[in-house]
Amino acid sequence: MNKMKVIWNLSRMELMRLIRSTKMIILALFVIFINVQIITPLRALSITMEHKLSVFEPFAALGNSGVVVLILPFFFITMMADFPREGESQYFYQIRCSKRTWIISQIVYAVEISIMLTIFAFAASVLLSLDFISRSPDYSYAVTRYVALFPERSGEYVVELIPENLYNQIPLSVAVIHTALLLVLYFIMLALLILVFVLVKKKIAGLFLDGIFILLGTVVCAGRMAYMWIFPMAHTITWLHYAEYQRKPVLPLFYSYLYFGVINVVLIIFVVLLSRRYNNI
């Protein structure tokens, strides 16, 4: 129990240091990005249809937009650029608490940041759209009937934010839960990958590999290529798991949780094993 308390205190200390740092400017930039890419098009949609959207639809659009799911991980990586923080104080913690305890605290910290960014994205999407959302937990008339009323606009960007694959196949509340959980697992994977490469003194390679996964994932998802499921981005976007009208999923969501679960567990094992020989002096 004492070791768990130490791990929790170390991770909480890192989290509070991040919150007090200038890196929070990144979140301000993220809010601007959300407003331009998600909120403004949805507001225009609401005005055109003369109906309010559901309270959950802005976040569903955020987590299922190819543009946002491309940029959001880069915001996360930027926030984690100095992860794990190294220096004399960290070396002192390793001596007092053991390297393994310190490394585990960094894993916990990565999980906390992943959850925090996802919650922040949800809160920002709701707060920025207060003027055109209702309390309804279901898909709105504005979203589900837009293409039917304006078929000539079926190729517009706003239609892609909450596509038919989503509202025809899965309840909105369920879609939001899956979107949030898969984003958290995606962020954890990116952070653990950085941590593994830090432990072998190749941090730049870890950041580069994260970037490659994100960019290639965007390309193959945009092209709906068969091997897009190799990349984490495809598993993060809920609507890609479904066809527009067929009930049978393209890939059951269970497999995406299994995908992230296996990768994250393997990375954690690598981190724990490598922690024995890690020295940040």
BAFITOR-960167 format. One record per atom (N, C-alpha, C): atom name; x, y, z; residue in one letter; residue number from 1. Coordinates in steps of 0.2 Angstrom, whole numbers, plus 2048, in hexadecimal, padded with zeros to 3 digits. Atoms other than C-alpha are relative to their C-alpha. Example, Ala and Ser with C-alpha at 12.3 -4.5 7.8 and 13.67 -1.06 7.14 Angstrom:
2
> N_804_7FA_800_a_1
> CA_83E_7EA_827_a_1
> C_804_806_800_a_1
> N_7FC_7FA_7FF_s_2
> CA_844_7FB_824_s_2
> C_7FC_805_803_s_2
***
This chain:
281
> N_804_7FA_800_m_1
> CA_800_800_800_m_1
> C_804_806_800_m_1
> N_7FC_7FA_800_n_2
> CA_80E_80C_804_n_2
> C_803_801_7F9_n_2
> N_7FD_7FF_806_k_3
> CA_816_809_7F3_k_3
> C_7FB_803_7FB_k_3
> N_806_7FE_804_m_4
> CA_805_80C_7EA_m_4
> C_7FF_808_802_m_4
> N_801_7F9_7FE_k_5
> CA_804_81D_7F4_k_5
> C_806_804_7FD_k_5
> N_7FB_7FC_803_v_6
> CA_815_822_7EE_v_6
> C_7FF_801_7F9_v_6
> N_801_7FF_807_i_7
> CA_811_81E_7DC_i_7
> C_7FB_805_7FF_i_7
> N_805_7FB_801_w_8
> CA_801_828_7DE_w_8
> C_802_807_801_w_8
> N_7FD_7F9_7FE_n_9
> CA_80A_837_7E6_n_9
> C_805_802_7FA_n_9
> N_7FC_7FE_805_l_10
> CA_817_837_7D9_l_10
> C_7FD_802_7F9_l_10
> N_804_7FF_806_s_11
> CA_80B_836_7CA_s_11
> C_7FC_807_801_s_11
> N_804_7FA_7FF_r_12
> CA_800_844_7D2_r_12
> C_805_806_800_r_12
> N_7FC_7FA_800_m_13
> CA_80F_84F_7D5_m_13
> C_802_802_7F9_m_13
> N_7FE_7FF_807_e_14
> CA_814_84D_7C2_e_14
> C_7FA_804_7FD_e_14
> N_806_7FD_803_l_15
> CA_802_851_7BD_l_15
> C_7FF_807_803_l_15
> N_801_7F9_7FE_m_16
> CA_801_861_7C8_m_16
> C_805_804_7FD_m_16
> N_7FA_7FC_803_r_17
> CA_812_867_7C1_r_17
> C_7FE_801_7F9_r_17
> N_802_7FF_807_l_18
> CA_80B_865_7B0_l_18
> C_7FA_805_7FF_l_18
> N_805_7FB_800_i_19
> CA_7FB_86E_7B4_i_19
> C_802_807_801_i_19
> N_7FD_7F9_7FF_r_20
> CA_805_87D_7BB_r_20
> C_805_802_7FB_r_20
> N_7FB_7FE_805_s_21
> CA_811_87D_7AC_s_21
> C_7FD_804_7FA_s_21
> N_802_7FC_806_t_22
> CA_810_888_79C_t_22
> C_7FD_7FB_7FB_t_22
> N_803_805_805_k_23
> CA_80B_878_793_k_23
> C_7F9_800_7FF_k_23
> N_807_7FF_800_m_24
> CA_7F9_87C_797_m_24
> C_7FE_804_7FA_m_24
> N_802_7FC_806_i_25
> CA_7FA_888_789_i_25
> C_7FE_7FC_7FA_i_25
> N_802_805_805_i_26
> CA_7F9_879_77E_i_26
> C_7F9_7FE_800_i_26
> N_807_801_800_l_27
> CA_7E8_876_784_l_27
> C_7FC_805_7FE_l_27
> N_803_7FB_803_a_28
> CA_7E3_887_780_a_28
> C_800_800_7F8_a_28
> N_7FF_801_807_l_29
> CA_7E9_884_76E_l_29
> C_7FB_7FB_7FE_l_29
> N_804_805_802_f_30
> CA_7DF_874_76E_f_30
> C_7F9_802_800_f_30
> N_807_7FE_800_v_31
> CA_7CF_87D_773_v_31
> C_7FF_804_7FA_v_31
> N_801_7FC_807_i_32
> CA_7D1_889_764_i_32
> C_800_7FB_7FA_i_32
> N_801_805_805_f_33
> CA_7D4_87A_759_f_33
> C_7F9_7FD_800_f_33
> N_807_803_800_i_34
> CA_7C4_872_75F_i_34
> C_7FB_804_7FE_i_34
> N_805_7FC_802_n_35
> CA_7BA_881_75D_n_35
> C_800_801_7F8_n_35
> N_800_7FE_807_v_36
> CA_7C0_884_74B_v_36
> C_7FE_7F9_7FC_v_36
> N_801_806_804_q_37
> CA_7BF_871_745_q_37
> C_7FA_7FD_802_q_37
> N_806_804_7FE_i_38
> CA_7B0_86B_74F_i_38
> C_7FA_804_801_i_38
> N_805_7FC_7FD_i_39
> CA_7A6_878_758_i_39
> C_7FC_804_7FA_i_39
> N_803_7FB_805_t_40
> CA_7A4_885_74A_t_40
> C_7FC_7FC_7FA_t_40
> N_804_804_805_p_41
> CA_79E_878_73C_p_41
> C_7FA_7FD_803_p_41
> N_806_803_7FD_l_42
> CA_792_870_749_l_42
> C_7FB_806_801_l_42
> N_804_7FA_7FE_r_43
> CA_78B_881_74E_r_43
> C_7FC_802_7F9_r_43
> N_803_7FE_807_a_44
> CA_788_885_73B_a_44
> C_7FB_7FB_7FE_a_44
> N_805_806_802_l_45
> CA_77F_874_739_l_45
> C_7FA_801_804_l_45
> N_806_7FF_7FC_s_46
> CA_774_878_748_s_46
> C_7FC_806_7FE_s_46
> N_804_7FA_802_i_47
> CA_76F_889_741_i_47
> C_7FD_7FF_7F9_i_47
> N_803_802_806_t_48
> CA_76C_882_730_t_48
> C_7FA_7FC_801_t_48
> N_805_805_7FE_m_49
> CA_761_874_737_m_49
> C_7FB_803_805_m_49
> N_804_7FC_7FB_e_50
> CA_759_880_744_e_50
> C_7FE_7FB_806_e_50
> N_801_805_7FA_h_51
> CA_75B_872_751_h_51
> C_807_800_804_h_51
> N_7FA_801_7FC_k_52
> CA_767_870_75F_k_52
> C_803_7F9_800_k_52
> N_7FD_806_800_l_53
> CA_773_862_760_l_53
> C_800_7FD_807_l_53
> N_800_803_7FA_s_54
> CA_775_855_76E_s_54
> C_806_802_804_s_54
> N_7FA_7FE_7FC_v_55
> CA_781_859_77D_v_55
> C_806_7FC_7FE_v_55
> N_7FA_805_801_f_56
> CA_78C_84A_778_f_56
> C_803_801_7F9_f_56
> N_7FE_801_807_e_57
> CA_78D_84D_765_e_57
> C_806_804_7FF_e_57
> N_7FA_7FD_802_p_58
> CA_79B_85A_765_p_58
> C_806_7FC_802_p_58
> N_7FA_804_7FF_f_59
> CA_7A7_84E_76E_f_59
> C_800_7FA_7FC_f_59
> N_800_806_805_a_60
> CA_7A1_83F_763_a_60
> C_803_803_7FA_a_60
> N_7FD_7FE_806_a_61
> CA_7A6_84A_754_a_61
> C_807_801_801_a_61
> N_7F9_7FF_7FF_l_62
> CA_7B6_84F_75C_l_62
> C_804_7F9_800_l_62
> N_7FD_806_7FF_g_63
> CA_7BB_83D_760_g_63
> C_800_7FB_7F9_g_63
> N_801_803_806_n_64
> CA_7B6_837_74F_n_64
> C_802_803_7F9_n_64
> N_7FE_7FC_805_s_65
> CA_7BD_844_744_s_65
> C_807_7FE_7FE_s_65
> N_7F9_802_802_g_66
> CA_7CC_83E_73A_g_66
> C_805_806_801_g_66
> N_7FB_7FA_7FF_v_67
> CA_7D4_850_73B_v_67
> C_801_801_807_v_67
> N_7FE_7FF_7F9_v_68
> CA_7D2_851_74E_v_68
> C_804_7FA_803_v_68
> N_7FC_806_7FE_v_69
> CA_7D8_83F_751_v_69
> C_807_800_7FD_v_69
> N_7F9_7FF_802_l_70
> CA_7E7_844_747_l_70
> C_804_805_804_l_70
> N_7FD_7FB_7FD_i_71
> CA_7EB_854_750_i_71
> C_800_7FF_808_i_71
> N_801_801_7F9_l_72
> CA_7E5_84F_762_l_72
> C_806_7FC_803_l_72
> N_7FA_804_7FE_p_73
> CA_7F3_842_764_p_73
> C_806_804_800_p_73
> N_7FA_7FC_800_f_74
> CA_800_84F_75F_f_74
> C_800_805_806_f_74
> N_801_7FC_7FA_f_75
> CA_7F9_85B_76D_f_75
> C_803_7FC_806_f_75
> N_7FF_804_7FA_f_76
> CA_7FB_84C_779_f_76
> C_808_7FF_800_f_76
> N_7F9_801_800_i_77
> CA_80D_848_773_i_77
> C_804_807_802_i_77
> N_7FC_7F9_7FE_t_78
> CA_812_85B_775_t_78
> C_800_801_807_t_78
> N_800_7FF_7F8_m_79
> CA_80C_85B_787_m_79
> C_804_7FB_803_m_79
> N_7FC_805_7FD_m_80
> CA_816_84B_78A_m_80
> C_807_800_7FD_m_80
> N_7F9_800_803_a_81
> CA_826_851_781_a_81
> C_805_7FF_805_a_81
> N_7FA_801_7FB_d_82
> CA_830_851_791_d_82
> C_7FE_7FA_805_d_82
> N_802_805_7FC_f_83
> CA_828_841_797_f_83
> C_805_7FA_7FF_f_83
> N_800_7FE_7F9_p_84
> CA_82F_83A_7A2_p_84
> C_805_805_802_p_84
> N_7FC_7FB_7FE_r_85
> CA_836_849_7AA_r_85
> C_807_7FE_803_r_85
> N_7FA_803_7FE_e_86
> CA_849_846_7AD_e_86
> C_804_806_804_e_86
> N_7FC_7FB_7FC_g_87
> CA_855_84F_7B9_g_87
> C_802_7FD_807_g_87
> N_7FD_802_7FA_e_88
> CA_85D_84F_7CA_e_88
> C_7FA_7FD_805_e_88
> N_805_802_7FC_s_89
> CA_84C_84E_7D3_s_89
> C_7FD_7F9_7FE_s_89
> N_803_807_802_q_90
> CA_846_83F_7C9_q_90
> C_805_7FB_802_q_90
> N_7FC_805_7FE_y_91
> CA_856_836_7CD_y_91
> C_800_7FF_807_y_91
> N_800_800_7F9_f_92
> CA_854_83A_7DF_f_92
> C_7FA_7FB_802_f_92
> N_806_804_7FF_y_93
> CA_842_832_7DE_y_93
> C_802_7F9_7FF_y_93
> N_7FF_807_802_q_94
> CA_849_823_7D6_q_94
> C_804_7FC_805_q_94
> N_7FC_802_7FB_i_95
> CA_856_821_7E4_i_95
> C_7FB_7FE_806_i_95
> N_804_801_7FA_r_96
> CA_849_823_7F2_r_96
> C_7FA_7FB_7FF_r_96
> N_806_805_801_c_97
> CA_83B_819_7EA_c_97
> C_801_7FA_7FC_c_97
> N_7FE_806_805_s_98
> CA_844_80D_7DE_s_98
> C_7FE_802_7F9_s_98
> N_802_7FE_807_k_99
> CA_844_80F_7CB_k_99
> C_7FA_7FD_7FE_k_99
> N_806_803_802_r_100
> CA_836_803_7C9_r_100
> C_7FA_804_802_r_100
> N_806_7FC_7FE_t_101
> CA_82A_80D_7D4_t_101
> C_800_806_7FD_t_101
> N_800_7FA_804_w_102
> CA_82F_81D_7CB_w_102
> C_7FD_7FF_7F9_w_102
> N_802_802_807_i_103
> CA_82C_815_7BA_i_103
> C_7F8_7FF_800_i_103
> N_807_802_7FF_i_104
> CA_81B_80E_7C0_i_104
> C_7FC_807_801_i_104
> N_804_7F9_7FF_s_105
> CA_816_820_7C6_s_105
> C_800_804_7F9_s_105
> N_801_7FD_807_q_106
> CA_81A_826_7B4_q_106
> C_7FB_7FD_7FC_q_106
> N_805_804_803_i_107
> CA_80F_819_7AD_i_107
> C_7F9_803_802_i_107
> N_806_7FD_7FD_v_108
> CA_801_81F_7B9_v_108
> C_7FF_807_7FE_v_108
> N_800_7F9_802_y_109
> CA_805_831_7B4_y_109
> C_7FD_800_7F9_y_109
> N_802_800_807_a_110
> CA_803_82D_7A2_a_110
> C_7F9_7FE_7FF_a_110
> N_807_802_800_v_111
> CA_7F2_825_7A5_v_111
> C_7FC_806_802_v_111
> N_803_7FA_7FD_e_112
> CA_7ED_835_7AF_e_112
> C_7FF_805_7FB_e_112
> N_800_7FB_805_i_113
> CA_7F2_840_7A1_i_113
> C_7FB_7FE_7FA_i_113
> N_804_802_806_s_114
> CA_7E9_836_794_s_114
> C_7F8_801_802_s_114
> N_807_7FF_7FE_i_115
> CA_7D9_836_79E_i_115
> C_7FE_808_801_i_115
> N_801_7F9_7FF_m_116
> CA_7DB_849_7A2_m_116
> C_7FF_803_7F9_m_116
> N_800_7FC_806_l_117
> CA_7DD_84E_790_l_117
> C_7F9_7FE_7FD_l_117
> N_806_802_802_t_118
> CA_7CE_843_78B_t_118
> C_7FA_804_803_t_118
> N_805_7FC_7FD_i_119
> CA_7C3_84B_798_i_119
> C_800_807_7FE_i_119
> N_800_7F9_803_f_120
> CA_7C9_85C_793_f_120
> C_7FD_801_7FA_f_120
> N_803_7FF_807_a_121
> CA_7C4_859_781_a_121
> C_7F9_800_801_a_121
> N_807_800_7FF_f_122
> CA_7B3_854_787_f_122
> C_7FD_806_802_f_122
> N_802_7FA_7FD_a_123
> CA_7B1_863_792_a_123
> C_800_806_7FB_a_123
> N_7FF_7FA_805_a_124
> CA_7B7_86F_785_a_124
> C_7FB_7FF_7FA_a_124
> N_805_800_806_s_125
> CA_7AC_868_777_s_125
> C_7F9_802_803_s_125
> N_807_7FE_7FD_v_126
> CA_79C_86A_783_v_126
> C_800_807_801_v_126
> N_800_7F9_7FE_l_127
> CA_7A1_87B_789_l_127
> C_800_805_7FA_l_127
> N_7FF_7FC_806_l_128
> CA_7A5_882_778_l_128
> C_7F9_800_7FC_l_128
> N_806_801_804_s_129
> CA_794_87C_771_s_129
> C_7FA_801_805_s_129
> N_806_800_7FB_l_130
> CA_788_881_780_l_130
> C_7FB_804_7FC_l_130
> N_805_7FC_803_d_131
> CA_77F_88D_774_d_131
> C_7FC_7FD_7FB_d_131
> N_804_804_805_f_132
> CA_779_880_768_f_132
> C_7FF_7F9_802_f_132
> N_802_807_7FE_i_133
> CA_777_870_772_i_133
> C_7FB_7FF_805_i_133
> N_806_801_7FB_s_134
> CA_769_868_77C_s_134
> C_803_7FA_805_s_134
> N_7FE_806_7FC_r_135
> CA_769_85B_78A_r_135
> C_7FF_7F9_7FE_r_135
> N_802_807_803_s_136
> CA_763_84D_77F_s_136
> C_807_7FC_800_s_136
> N_7FA_805_801_p_137
> CA_76F_83E_780_p_137
> C_800_7FC_7F9_p_137
> N_801_804_806_d_138
> CA_769_838_76F_d_138
> C_803_804_7FA_d_138
> N_7FE_7FC_806_y_139
> CA_76F_83D_75D_y_139
> C_7FA_805_7FE_y_139
> N_805_7FB_801_s_140
> CA_766_84D_758_s_140
> C_7FD_800_7F9_s_140
> N_804_800_806_y_141
> CA_75A_850_74A_y_141
> C_805_804_7FB_y_141
> N_7FC_7FC_804_a_142
> CA_767_85D_743_a_142
> C_806_7FB_7FD_a_142
> N_7FA_804_802_v_143
> CA_775_84F_741_v_143
> C_7FD_7FA_7FB_v_143
> N_802_806_804_t_144
> CA_76A_840_73B_t_144
> C_7FC_802_7FA_t_144
> N_804_7FE_805_r_145
> CA_75F_84A_72F_r_145
> C_803_805_7FB_r_145
> N_7FC_7FB_804_y_146
> CA_76C_856_727_y_146
> C_801_7FE_7F9_y_146
> N_7FF_803_807_v_147
> CA_771_84B_718_v_147
> C_7F9_7FF_7FD_v_147
> N_806_801_803_a_148
> CA_75F_846_715_a_148
> C_7FD_806_7FD_a_148
> N_803_7FA_802_l_149
> CA_759_858_714_l_149
> C_805_804_7FB_l_149
> N_7FB_7FD_804_f_150
> CA_769_85E_70B_f_150
> C_804_7FB_7FC_f_150
> N_7FC_805_803_p_151
> CA_76F_84F_700_p_151
> C_806_803_7FC_p_151
> N_7FA_7FD_804_e_152
> CA_77A_85B_6F6_e_152
> C_806_802_804_e_152
> N_7FB_7FE_7FC_r_153
> CA_784_85F_705_r_153
> C_803_7F9_804_r_153
> N_7FE_807_7FD_s_154
> CA_788_84C_709_s_154
> C_808_800_801_s_154
> N_7F9_801_800_g_155
> CA_79B_84F_706_g_155
> C_803_806_805_g_155
> N_7FD_7FB_7FC_e_156
> CA_79D_85E_712_e_156
> C_803_7FD_806_e_156
> N_7FC_801_7FB_y_157
> CA_7A9_85E_720_y_157
> C_7FC_7FE_807_y_157
> N_804_801_7FA_v_158
> CA_79C_85F_72E_v_158
> C_7FC_7F9_800_v_158
> N_804_806_800_v_159
> CA_793_84F_728_v_159
> C_805_7FA_802_v_159
> N_7FB_805_7FE_e_160
> CA_7A4_845_72B_e_160
> C_801_800_807_e_160
> N_7FF_7FF_7F9_l_161
> CA_7A4_84B_73D_l_161
> C_7FC_7FA_804_l_161
> N_804_806_7FD_i_162
> CA_796_83F_742_i_162
> C_7FC_7FD_7FA_i_162
> N_802_803_806_p_163
> CA_794_834_733_p_163
> C_7FA_7FB_801_p_163
> N_805_805_800_e_164
> CA_786_827_72F_e_164
> C_802_7FA_804_e_164
> N_7FD_806_7FD_n_165
> CA_791_819_735_n_165
> C_7FF_800_808_n_165
> N_801_7FF_7F8_l_166
> CA_78F_820_747_l_166
> C_7F9_800_802_l_166
> N_807_7FF_7FD_y_167
> CA_77D_826_749_y_167
> C_7FB_7FA_7FD_y_167
> N_804_806_802_n_168
> CA_776_817_73F_n_168
> C_801_7FA_804_n_168
> N_7FE_806_7FD_q_169
> CA_77F_80A_749_q_169
> C_801_7FF_807_q_169
> N_7FE_800_7F8_i_170
> CA_783_80F_75B_i_170
> C_7FD_806_803_i_170
> N_803_7FB_7FC_p_171
> CA_77A_819_768_p_171
> C_805_805_802_p_171
> N_7FB_7FB_7FF_l_172
> CA_782_82A_76B_l_172
> C_804_7FF_807_l_172
> N_7FD_801_7F9_s_173
> CA_785_827_77E_s_173
> C_806_7FB_800_s_173
> N_7FB_806_800_v_174
> CA_78E_816_77A_v_174
> C_806_803_7FB_v_174
> N_7FB_7FD_805_a_175
> CA_798_81F_76B_a_175
> C_805_804_804_a_175
> N_7FC_7FC_7FC_v_176
> CA_79E_82C_777_v_176
> C_805_7FC_805_v_176
> N_7FC_804_7FC_i_177
> CA_7A4_81F_784_i_177
> C_805_7FD_7FD_i_177
> N_7FB_804_804_h_178
> CA_7AD_815_777_h_178
> C_805_805_7FE_h_178
> N_7FB_7FB_802_t_179
> CA_7B5_825_770_t_179
> C_805_802_805_t_179
> N_7FC_7FE_7FA_a_180
> CA_7BB_82B_781_a_180
> C_805_7FB_802_a_180
> N_7FC_805_7FE_l_181
> CA_7C2_81A_786_l_181
> C_806_7FE_7FB_l_181
> N_7FB_801_805_l_182
> CA_7CB_817_776_l_182
> C_805_805_7FF_l_182
> N_7FB_7FB_800_l_183
> CA_7D3_828_776_l_183
> C_805_7FF_806_l_183
> N_7FC_801_7FA_v_184
> CA_7D9_825_787_v_184
> C_805_7FA_7FF_v_184
> N_7FB_806_801_l_185
> CA_7E1_814_782_l_185
> C_805_802_7FB_l_185
> N_7FC_7FE_805_y_186
> CA_7E8_81C_773_y_186
> C_806_805_803_y_186
> N_7FB_7FC_7FD_f_187
> CA_7F1_82A_77D_f_187
> C_805_7FC_804_f_187
> N_7FC_804_7FC_i_188
> CA_7F7_81D_789_i_188
> C_805_7FD_7FC_i_188
> N_7FB_804_805_m_189
> CA_7FF_813_77B_m_189
> C_806_805_7FE_m_189
> N_7FB_7FB_803_l_190
> CA_808_823_774_l_190
> C_805_801_806_l_190
> N_7FB_7FE_7FA_a_191
> CA_80F_827_786_a_191
> C_804_7FA_802_a_191
> N_7FB_806_7FF_l_192
> CA_815_815_789_l_192
> C_805_7FF_7FB_l_192
> N_7FB_801_805_l_193
> CA_81D_815_779_l_193
> C_806_804_801_l_193
> N_7FB_7FB_7FF_i_194
> CA_827_825_77D_i_194
> C_804_7FD_806_i_194
> N_7FD_803_7FA_l_195
> CA_82B_81D_78E_l_195
> C_805_7FB_7FF_l_195
> N_7FC_806_802_v_196
> CA_832_80D_787_v_196
> C_807_803_7FD_v_196
> N_7FA_7FD_803_f_197
> CA_83E_817_77C_f_197
> C_804_804_804_f_197
> N_7FC_7FC_7FB_v_198
> CA_843_823_78A_v_198
> C_805_7FB_804_v_198
> N_7FC_805_7FC_l_199
> CA_849_813_794_l_199
> C_806_7FD_7FC_l_199
> N_7FA_803_804_v_200
> CA_854_80E_785_v_200
> C_804_806_7FD_v_200
> N_7FD_7FA_802_k_201
> CA_85A_820_783_k_201
> C_7FF_802_7F9_k_201
> N_801_7FF_807_k_202
> CA_852_822_772_k_202
> C_7F9_804_800_k_202
> N_806_7FC_7FF_k_203
> CA_844_82F_777_k_203
> C_7FE_803_7F9_k_203
> N_802_7FD_806_i_204
> CA_844_838_766_i_204
> C_7FD_7FB_7FB_i_204
> N_803_806_805_a_205
> CA_841_827_75D_a_205
> C_7F9_7FF_803_a_205
> N_807_802_7FE_g_206
> CA_832_824_768_g_206
> C_7FB_806_7FE_g_206
> N_804_7FB_803_l_207
> CA_82B_835_764_l_207
> C_7FF_800_7F9_l_207
> N_801_800_807_f_208
> CA_82E_833_752_f_208
> C_7FC_7FA_7FE_f_208
> N_804_806_802_l_209
> CA_826_821_752_l_209
> C_7F9_802_802_l_209
> N_806_7FE_7FE_d_210
> CA_817_829_75B_d_210
> C_7FD_804_7FA_d_210
> N_802_7FC_805_g_211
> CA_816_836_74D_g_211
> C_7FE_7FC_7F9_g_211
> N_801_804_806_i_212
> CA_818_829_73F_i_212
> C_7F9_7FC_801_i_212
> N_807_804_7FF_f_213
> CA_809_81E_747_f_213
> C_7FA_805_7FE_f_213
> N_806_7FB_801_i_214
> CA_7FE_82E_747_i_214
> C_7FF_802_7F9_i_214
> N_801_7FD_807_l_215
> CA_802_834_735_l_215
> C_7FE_7FA_7FC_l_215
> N_802_805_804_l_216
> CA_801_823_72D_l_216
> C_7F9_7FD_801_l_216
> N_806_801_7FE_g_217
> CA_7F2_81F_737_g_217
> C_7FB_804_7FC_g_217
> N_804_7FC_803_t_218
> CA_7EA_82E_730_t_218
> C_7FF_7FF_7F8_t_218
> N_800_801_807_v_219
> CA_7EE_82A_71E_v_219
> C_7FC_7FA_7FE_v_219
> N_804_806_802_v_220
> CA_7E8_818_71E_v_220
> C_7F9_800_802_v_220
> N_807_7FF_7FE_c_221
> CA_7D8_81D_728_c_221
> C_7FC_804_7FB_c_221
> N_803_7FB_805_a_222
> CA_7D4_82B_71B_a_222
> C_7FF_7FC_7FA_a_222
> N_801_804_806_g_223
> CA_7D6_81E_70D_g_223
> C_7FC_7FA_801_g_223
> N_804_806_7FE_r_224
> CA_7CC_811_717_r_224
> C_804_7F9_7FD_r_224
> N_7FC_806_802_m_225
> CA_7DA_804_713_m_225
> C_7FF_7FA_804_m_225
> N_802_806_7FD_a_226
> CA_7D8_7F2_718_a_226
> C_805_800_806_a_226
> N_7FB_801_7FB_y_227
> CA_7E8_7F3_723_y_227
> C_800_806_805_y_227
> N_800_7FA_7FC_m_228
> CA_7E3_803_72C_m_228
> C_7FF_7FE_808_m_228
> N_801_802_7FA_w_229
> CA_7DF_7F8_73B_w_229
> C_807_7FE_804_w_229
> N_7F9_800_7FD_i_230
> CA_7F2_7F6_73E_i_230
> C_801_806_804_i_230
> N_7FF_7F9_7FD_f_231
> CA_7F2_808_744_f_231
> C_7FB_801_805_f_231
> N_804_7FE_7FB_p_232
> CA_7EB_80E_754_p_232
> C_7FA_805_7FF_p_232
> N_805_7FB_802_m_233
> CA_7E2_81C_74C_m_233
> C_7F9_7FD_7FE_m_233
> N_806_803_803_a_234
> CA_7D5_811_743_a_234
> C_7FC_7FD_806_a_234
> N_804_802_7FA_h_235
> CA_7D1_809_754_h_235
> C_7FD_805_805_h_235
> N_803_7FA_7FC_t_236
> CA_7CE_81A_75C_t_236
> C_7FA_803_7FD_t_236
> N_806_7FC_803_i_237
> CA_7C1_820_750_i_237
> C_7FA_7FB_800_i_237
> N_806_805_7FF_t_238
> CA_7B0_817_755_t_238
> C_7FD_7FF_7F9_t_238
> N_804_801_806_w_239
> CA_7A7_81A_744_w_239
> C_803_7FB_7FB_w_239
> N_7FC_805_805_l_240
> CA_7B5_810_73A_l_240
> C_7FE_7F9_801_l_240
> N_802_807_7FE_h_241
> CA_7AF_801_743_h_241
> C_7F9_7FD_7FD_h_241
> N_807_802_803_y_242
> CA_79E_801_73A_y_242
> C_7FF_802_7F9_y_242
> N_802_7FE_806_a_243
> CA_797_802_729_a_243
> C_7FA_805_800_a_243
> N_805_7FB_800_e_244
> CA_78A_80F_724_e_244
> C_7F9_7FD_802_e_244
> N_806_803_7FF_y_245
> CA_77B_803_724_y_245
> C_800_7F9_803_y_245
> N_800_807_7FD_q_246
> CA_780_7F1_728_q_246
> C_801_800_807_q_246
> N_800_800_7F8_r_247
> CA_77E_7EC_73A_r_247
> C_807_7FC_802_r_247
> N_7FA_804_7FE_k_248
> CA_78D_7E0_73A_k_248
> C_806_805_800_k_248
> N_7FB_7FB_800_p_249
> CA_79C_7EB_73F_p_249
> C_806_7FE_7FB_p_249
> N_7FA_802_804_v_250
> CA_7AC_7EC_734_v_250
> C_805_7FD_804_v_250
> N_7FB_803_7FB_l_251
> CA_7B6_7E9_743_l_251
> C_7FD_801_807_l_251
> N_803_7FF_7F9_p_252
> CA_7AE_7E5_755_p_252
> C_804_805_804_p_252
> N_7FC_7FB_7FC_l_253
> CA_7B3_7F3_761_l_253
> C_804_7FC_805_l_253
> N_7FC_805_7FB_f_254
> CA_7B9_7E4_76D_f_254
> C_807_800_7FD_f_254
> N_7F9_801_803_y_255
> CA_7C8_7E2_761_y_255
> C_804_806_801_y_255
> N_7FC_7FA_7FF_s_256
> CA_7CD_7F4_763_s_256
> C_802_800_807_s_256
> N_7FE_800_7F9_y_257
> CA_7CD_7F2_776_y_257
> C_806_7FB_801_y_257
> N_7FB_805_800_l_258
> CA_7D7_7E2_774_l_258
> C_806_803_7FD_l_258
> N_7FA_7FD_803_y_259
> CA_7E3_7EB_768_y_259
> C_804_804_805_y_259
> N_7FC_7FB_7FC_f_260
> CA_7E7_7F9_774_f_260
> C_802_7FC_807_f_260
> N_7FF_804_7FA_g_261
> CA_7E6_7ED_783_g_261
> C_807_7FC_800_g_261
> N_7FA_805_801_v_262
> CA_7F3_7E1_77C_v_262
> C_807_805_800_v_262
> N_7FA_7FC_801_i_263
> CA_7FF_7EF_776_i_263
> C_802_804_806_i_263
> N_7FE_7FD_7FA_n_264
> CA_7FE_7F9_786_n_264
> C_803_7FC_806_n_264
> N_7FD_805_7FB_v_265
> CA_801_7EA_791_v_265
> C_807_7FE_7FE_v_265
> N_7F9_802_802_v_266
> CA_810_7E5_787_v_266
> C_805_806_801_v_266
> N_7FC_7FA_7FF_l_267
> CA_817_7F7_788_l_267
> C_801_801_807_l_267
> N_7FF_800_7F8_i_268
> CA_814_7F7_79B_i_268
> C_805_7FB_802_i_268
> N_7FB_805_7FE_i_269
> CA_81E_7E7_79C_i_269
> C_807_802_7FE_i_269
> N_7FA_7FD_802_f_270
> CA_82C_7EE_792_f_270
> C_803_805_804_f_270
> N_7FE_7FB_7FB_v_271
> CA_82C_7FD_79D_v_271
> C_803_7FE_806_v_271
> N_7FE_802_7F9_v_272
> CA_82D_7F4_7AD_v_272
> C_807_7FC_7FF_v_272
> N_7FA_804_801_l_273
> CA_83B_7E8_7A6_l_273
> C_806_805_7FF_l_273
> N_7FB_7FB_802_l_274
> CA_845_7F7_79F_l_274
> C_802_804_806_l_274
> N_7FF_7FB_7FB_s_275
> CA_843_801_7AF_s_275
> C_806_7FE_805_s_275
> N_7FB_802_7FC_r_276
> CA_850_7F6_7B8_r_276
> C_807_803_7FE_r_276
> N_7F9_7FE_803_r_277
> CA_85F_7FC_7AD_r_277
> C_800_808_7FF_r_277
> N_801_7F9_802_y_278
> CA_858_80E_7AB_y_278
> C_804_804_805_y_278
> N_7FD_7FB_7FC_n_279
> CA_863_81C_7B1_n_279
> C_800_807_7FD_n_279
> N_800_7FA_804_n_280
> CA_860_82E_7AD_n_280
> C_805_805_802_n_280
> N_7FB_7FC_7FF_i_281
> CA_870_835_7B3_i_281
> C_804_802_7FA_i_281
***
